[in-house]
Amino acid sequence: MKTSLLAASMIQLAGPTGVGYGEEAIIKLQGGLVYQILELETNLVKKATLKKVTVDIGGTPVAYYSGKDLELNDKLFNLHETTGRFCIDLSKFRYRTLEGIHVSGLKTSQYDDITLKVEFGAKDAADPADLTLKGKAYVSPNPQGAKQGGGRIMIPQAYEVTQYTPAAGDYDWSFPNGSPNLNVQHMIIDESEVSISKVIVKRGATTIREMHRSDIDHGLQRYAGVTPQPGKLLLDFTQFGFGKGDSVETANLNFTFTVDAKGALKTRIEGFKRVA
């Protein structure tokens, strides 16, 4: 009986080096596989102590997250949380189709130098004195793993940008470095300084979506099973469950936000990028 090439099986990653508070630990990943999910098992109590984790290929960051980012994703999408465990869903199994699930999985080649960089902040009073770290992953076979590039067409994207609103009212923002090769699946906007009551999404001058805040929150809960979190605005273009088909190409993509004040809007972006 053949095993599906998309079936995800757990493996244990190589032991990390440099584990400690205020340090950056390094975990080397085996090339030639498709990485679906990465997991970090620690003995941390406070997830914010994980300052940053970066997936890197050949010295180029592919995607990065903080412990707070990963915790927020779990709460928004109602995913089970285990104390001290951090889950990076490269492939997103909440989507309805195999294409949507796996479009953001990370294909690797046996020639790739793949590194997981895990940066810890200062110890919280609740954290244990001695920090421990183990890496795990759900992977699938990559039939092109013996070739340069591993047949990589898409790579996951996860990063943060900061917008600045000049005043209350309507604020226009162009998606930074938009491209026909970059698609966004969702954006999470931190409203610590500025609240948003309406969003208009445009392609050039053409409006493609217009949503009041009540529309957004209602749609997320009814159609995506999301639990909105205080002080966060989730714009999920894939709320109906189609991770590729409903993602939005970012070329000439721009937004008008109706805001209540001047200030910063930290914006977390996740999606995928065509590289071949």
C-alpha positions as CSV (number, residue, x, y, z in Angstrom):
1,M,0.0,0.0,0.0
2,K,1.5,3.3,-1.1
3,T,1.8,6.2,1.3
4,S,0.4,9.5,0.0
5,L,3.1,12.0,-0.9
6,L,1.1,14.6,1.0
7,A,0.7,12.6,4.2
8,A,2.4,14.4,7.1
9,S,4.4,12.3,9.5
10,M,6.2,13.6,12.6
11,I,10.0,13.5,12.9
12,Q,12.4,14.8,15.6
13,L,14.7,17.5,14.5
14,A,18.4,17.7,15.2
15,G,19.4,18.8,18.7
16,P,19.7,22.6,19.0
17,T,22.9,24.6,19.9
18,G,23.0,27.8,21.9
19,V,19.9,27.3,24.1
20,G,19.5,29.9,26.8
21,Y,17.7,33.1,27.9
22,G,18.9,36.0,25.9
23,E,20.5,33.7,23.3
24,E,19.7,32.5,19.8
25,A,19.5,28.7,19.4
26,I,20.1,27.0,16.1
27,I,18.4,23.9,14.7
28,K,19.5,22.5,11.4
29,L,16.8,21.0,9.3
30,Q,17.2,18.0,7.0
31,G,16.9,18.9,3.3
32,G,14.9,16.9,0.7
33,L,11.6,17.0,2.6
34,V,8.4,19.0,2.5
35,Y,8.0,20.8,5.8
36,Q,4.3,21.1,6.7
37,I,4.4,22.1,10.4
38,L,7.3,23.0,12.7
39,E,7.0,22.6,16.4
40,L,9.2,23.8,19.3
41,E,8.8,22.0,22.6
42,T,10.1,24.0,25.5
43,N,9.6,24.3,29.3
44,L,8.6,27.9,29.0
45,V,5.6,29.2,30.9
46,K,5.3,32.5,29.2
47,K,5.1,32.4,25.4
48,A,6.3,35.9,25.1
49,T,9.7,34.7,26.2
50,L,10.1,33.3,22.7
51,K,11.3,36.5,21.1
52,K,11.6,35.3,17.5
53,V,11.8,32.2,15.4
54,T,13.0,32.4,11.8
55,V,12.9,29.8,9.0
56,D,16.0,30.4,6.9
57,I,17.2,28.9,3.6
58,G,20.8,29.6,2.6
59,G,21.0,32.7,4.7
60,T,17.7,34.2,3.5
61,P,14.8,34.4,5.9
62,V,11.6,32.8,4.5
63,A,9.2,33.4,7.4
64,Y,9.4,34.6,11.0
65,Y,7.2,34.7,14.1
66,S,7.3,35.7,17.7
67,G,5.9,33.6,20.5
68,K,3.1,36.2,20.8
69,D,2.3,35.8,17.1
70,L,2.0,32.1,17.4
71,E,-0.1,32.4,20.6
72,L,-2.4,34.9,18.8
73,N,-2.9,32.6,15.8
74,D,-3.9,29.7,18.2
75,K,-6.5,31.9,19.9
76,L,-7.9,33.4,16.7
77,F,-8.3,30.1,15.0
78,N,-9.3,28.1,18.1
79,L,-6.3,25.8,18.0
80,H,-5.4,23.6,21.0
81,E,-2.5,25.1,23.1
82,T,0.0,23.2,25.2
83,T,2.1,25.1,27.7
84,G,5.6,25.6,26.3
85,R,4.9,24.3,22.8
86,F,5.0,26.5,19.8
87,C,3.4,25.4,16.5
88,I,4.3,27.0,13.1
89,D,1.7,25.9,10.5
90,L,3.5,26.4,7.2
91,S,0.8,24.3,5.5
92,K,-2.6,25.3,6.9
93,F,-4.8,22.3,7.5
94,R,-7.8,24.4,8.3
95,Y,-8.3,25.0,4.5
96,R,-10.7,22.8,2.5
97,T,-8.6,21.7,-0.5
98,L,-5.3,20.0,-0.7
99,E,-4.1,22.8,-3.0
100,G,-5.0,25.4,-0.4
101,I,-3.5,23.5,2.4
102,H,-0.2,22.7,0.8
103,V,0.5,25.9,-1.3
104,S,2.5,27.4,1.6
105,G,4.3,24.2,2.6
106,L,8.1,24.4,2.4
107,K,9.7,22.1,-0.3
108,T,13.4,21.6,0.3
109,S,16.3,20.0,-1.6
110,Q,19.0,17.8,-0.1
111,Y,21.4,20.6,-1.3
112,D,19.6,23.3,0.8
113,D,21.1,24.8,4.0
114,I,17.9,25.1,6.1
115,T,18.1,26.6,9.6
116,L,15.6,27.3,12.3
117,K,16.8,30.2,14.4
118,V,15.2,30.5,17.8
119,E,15.8,33.7,19.7
120,F,14.8,33.8,23.4
121,G,14.3,37.0,25.4
122,A,14.9,37.5,29.1
123,K,13.5,35.0,31.6
124,D,10.1,35.8,32.9
125,A,9.6,35.3,36.7
126,A,7.2,32.4,35.9
127,D,9.7,30.7,33.6
128,P,12.0,27.9,34.8
129,A,15.7,28.6,35.7
130,D,17.0,26.2,33.0
131,L,15.6,26.5,29.5
132,T,15.0,23.4,27.4
133,L,14.3,23.1,23.7
134,K,13.4,20.3,21.3
135,G,12.4,20.6,17.6
136,K,9.9,18.5,15.8
137,A,8.2,18.7,12.4
138,Y,5.4,17.1,10.4
139,V,6.9,16.4,6.9
140,S,6.1,14.6,3.7
141,P,8.4,13.1,1.1
142,N,9.6,15.4,-1.7
143,P,9.9,13.4,-5.0
144,Q,12.2,16.3,-6.3
145,G,14.2,16.5,-3.1
146,A,17.4,15.2,-4.9
147,K,17.3,18.2,-7.3
148,Q,18.6,21.7,-6.8
149,G,15.7,23.8,-5.4
150,G,13.7,20.7,-4.6
151,G,11.0,21.7,-7.1
152,R,10.2,24.7,-5.1
153,I,7.6,26.9,-6.8
154,M,6.0,28.6,-3.8
155,I,7.4,29.5,-0.4
156,P,5.5,30.5,2.7
157,Q,5.6,34.2,3.7
158,A,5.1,35.4,7.3
159,Y,6.4,38.8,8.4
160,E,5.5,42.2,10.0
161,V,5.3,45.8,8.7
162,T,4.3,48.9,10.5
163,Q,1.9,51.6,9.1
164,Y,1.5,55.1,10.5
165,T,-1.8,56.9,10.4
166,P,-1.4,60.7,10.3
167,A,-4.8,61.6,11.8
168,A,-8.3,60.3,12.5
169,G,-10.4,59.7,9.4
170,D,-9.7,57.9,6.2
171,Y,-6.1,56.7,5.7
172,D,-4.8,55.2,2.5
173,W,-2.1,52.5,2.5
174,S,-0.5,50.7,-0.4
175,F,0.6,47.2,0.2
176,P,4.4,47.3,0.5
177,N,6.4,45.6,-2.3
178,G,3.2,44.3,-3.9
179,S,3.9,41.8,-6.7
180,P,2.0,39.4,-9.1
181,N,4.2,36.7,-7.4
182,L,3.1,37.5,-3.8
183,N,-0.3,36.5,-2.4
184,V,-1.7,37.4,1.0
185,Q,-4.0,35.0,2.8
186,H,-4.5,37.1,6.0
187,M,-3.3,40.1,7.8
188,I,-3.5,40.8,11.6
189,I,-3.4,44.4,12.6
190,D,-2.5,45.5,16.1
191,E,-4.9,48.2,17.3
192,S,-3.0,49.1,20.5
193,E,-2.7,52.8,19.3
194,V,-5.4,53.1,16.6
195,S,-8.8,51.5,16.1
196,I,-10.2,50.7,12.7
197,S,-14.0,50.9,11.9
198,K,-14.1,50.4,8.2
199,V,-11.8,48.8,5.5
200,I,-11.9,49.3,1.7
201,V,-9.7,47.0,-0.4
202,K,-8.8,48.2,-3.9
203,R,-6.9,47.0,-6.9
204,G,-5.5,50.3,-8.3
205,A,-8.6,52.5,-8.3
206,T,-11.1,49.6,-8.3
207,T,-12.8,48.7,-5.1
208,I,-12.9,44.9,-4.6
209,R,-14.1,44.7,-1.0
210,E,-15.8,47.2,1.4
211,M,-16.4,46.1,5.0
212,H,-17.5,47.7,8.2
213,R,-15.9,46.4,11.4
214,S,-19.1,44.6,12.3
215,D,-19.1,42.9,8.9
216,I,-15.6,41.6,9.4
217,D,-16.2,40.3,12.9
218,H,-19.5,38.7,12.0
219,G,-18.0,37.0,8.8
220,L,-15.0,35.6,10.7
221,Q,-17.1,34.1,13.4
222,R,-19.9,32.7,11.1
223,Y,-17.8,31.5,8.2
224,A,-14.4,30.8,9.6
225,G,-15.1,29.8,13.2
226,V,-12.7,32.6,14.3
227,T,-12.7,34.0,17.8
228,P,-11.9,37.7,17.5
229,Q,-9.2,38.9,20.0
230,P,-9.3,42.3,21.8
231,G,-7.2,44.9,20.2
232,K,-6.6,42.9,17.0
233,L,-8.2,43.2,13.6
234,L,-8.0,40.0,11.4
235,L,-8.5,40.5,7.7
236,D,-8.8,37.0,6.5
237,F,-9.2,36.9,2.7
238,T,-9.5,33.1,2.9
239,Q,-12.3,32.9,5.5
240,F,-14.4,30.6,3.4
241,G,-11.6,28.0,3.5
242,F,-9.8,28.3,0.1
243,G,-6.2,29.0,0.9
244,K,-5.0,29.5,-2.6
245,G,-8.1,30.4,-4.6
246,D,-9.2,33.1,-2.3
247,S,-5.8,34.5,-1.5
248,V,-5.2,38.0,-2.9
249,E,-2.4,38.9,-5.3
250,T,-0.7,42.0,-4.0
251,A,0.2,43.8,-7.2
252,N,-1.4,47.3,-7.1
253,L,-3.2,46.3,-3.9
254,N,-4.1,49.2,-1.6
255,F,-6.4,49.9,1.3
256,T,-8.4,52.7,2.8
257,F,-8.8,52.4,6.6
258,T,-11.2,54.5,8.6
259,V,-9.3,55.1,11.9
260,D,-10.0,57.0,15.1
261,A,-6.6,58.5,15.8
262,K,-3.0,59.1,14.8
263,G,-0.6,56.3,15.5
264,A,1.1,53.0,14.5
265,L,-0.6,50.0,13.1
266,K,1.7,46.9,13.3
267,T,0.5,44.6,10.6
268,R,1.3,40.9,10.5
269,I,1.1,39.4,7.0
270,E,0.9,35.7,6.0
271,G,0.7,34.2,2.6
272,F,2.9,32.7,-0.1
273,K,5.3,33.8,-2.8
274,R,6.1,32.3,-6.3
275,V,9.8,31.8,-6.7
276,A,9.8,29.7,-9.9
